Amino acid sequence: MNRLSWSTLTTRYPALFSLILLVITMLVNAILQPNLLAIDTLNGNMRVFLPMILMAVGQTFVMIGGGIDISVGGIVSIVNTILATQVGLDGSMEKMWLFVLISLGAGMLAGAINGFFVAVLRLQPIITTYATGFLYAGFALFLLPNPGGGIPRAAADLYRNTTPFGLPLAFFVIALMLLFWWFIRNTRYGKFLYAVGGKAEAAYQTAVPVNWVLFSTYVISGLMSAFAGVAITMLSGSGNADIGSAMTLSSITAVVIGGTAMSGGIGGVAGPIMGALTLGFIQNIISFAHINTWWETLVKASIIVVALAAPGIINLFRREER
């Protein structure tokens, strides 16, 4: 019976590493926070983790397609400042939902701008979205130069206290995203997405609409970032143009932990969701253990560096074995 190597297992099950890491971080959390699985604690944690989960799912589409989106934090900030400045603490729920729709449209527009530059003009994704990310963050700062504004208390309470069947709202959002991914994965679009990420030139030759697929991934990423912006605004109840600045690195890290290859063509949604949960629990550990927060940034950056270096290191070992 042939033994399965770690590389074979992770290739066959991309989300395996994220599952193991999630279990470990949850165990450490349970030690530091004994009531971790109590419904109130679970609900509190999940409503904090949900914005990052949403961003990670959007980033996954882009990275499977062979791209990367550095602008997601800026999109979150735009949505946050739109809601905080245009709805206000005294605004009605009708006005809140109207601007939620406008914000989602703004996120899709921002994603479409990214997609146009990358898919149509063929610009480098990392440079393009880095630049547009600054543009979006600057627009958010223009809308709200100083932290302030807000949304109706009822909207914040709706997000914080909604527990269908006694379970955190985030569980149902995750279930919907997994169901949506399962559907997408089994459509022509899903096959096209992996083909484009695996090898775009070969995809062109087989009549795959490469430009349209690439464009769509950035629109999806923009939409999911906008949902994340809505969630984080309902969580905080106020506006801050800098609110999304640290979330870009986290979204990429979550996707990498989840087994999605930065080169494209490999991955799925389940792994990045677990990756986002893992980062949330790591943040809890740092907070409860009173560790300096710069360790969190160091861990995230190290994960990305390892993910970038891993293929080269593996190939080096394989050449030496031959």
ABEGO torsion letter per residue (X at the ends): XBBBBAAAAAAABAAAAAAAAAAAAAAAAAAABAAAABAAAAAAAAAAAAAAAAAAAAAAAAAAAGBBBAAAAAAAAAAAAAAAAAAEAABBAAAAAAAAAAAAAAAAAAAAAAAAAAAAAGBBAAAAAAAAAAAAAAAAAAABABBEEEBBAAAAAAAAABBBGGBBAAAAAAAAAAAAAAAAAABAAAAAAAAAAABAAAAAAAGBBAAAAAAAAAAAAAAAAAAAAAAAAAAAGBBBAAAAAAAAAAAAAAAAAAGBBAAEGBEBAAAAAAAAAAAAAAAAAAAAAGBBAAAAAAAAAAAAAAAAAAAAAAAAAAAAAX
